[in-house]
Amino acid sequence: MRNMRLVIQRVKEARVTVKGETVGEIGPGLLVFLGVGSEDSEADIDYLLEKIIHLRIFADQEGKFNLSLIETGGALLVVSQFTLWGDCRKGRRPSFSASAPAAKAQPLYDLFITKAKEKGISTAGGRFQEMMEVHLINDGPVTLILDSKKNF
């Protein structure tokens, strides 16, 4: 079952800091929060990466959503976010049992960034398993949720 989860935000700029140090930053493009599930694989990365870099969510000269990240030359900032797997249906504390353990999630997170760079996309990342501060200027705002199981 494929089910990697992404929250993407179209940004004018974004950066990630760890303990006051900027570890990743981009200009115009997409901020991607990536949540790796326990059953995810490289196939999920391939599907979602192709989807987001070709998703027509950037304005053309008429202000319509007709351009993709590839067409605009935008960048990606990818931030690992296991909390996208928080299940809040029962009780008052989220359960993260469906999220991938770090030993599985980190290689897939790193591979997502590597594959984006291989496609010629200027790509930066946060730091896996670190407390991060994410600073962004959302453009629109445009925020979308995607998953590789195509639930939404």
Summary of the structure (lengths in Angstrom):
residues: 152
radius of gyration: 15.1
end to end distance: 15.1
largest distance: 48.5
contacts: 463
relative contact order: 0.30
helix: 25%
strand: 39%
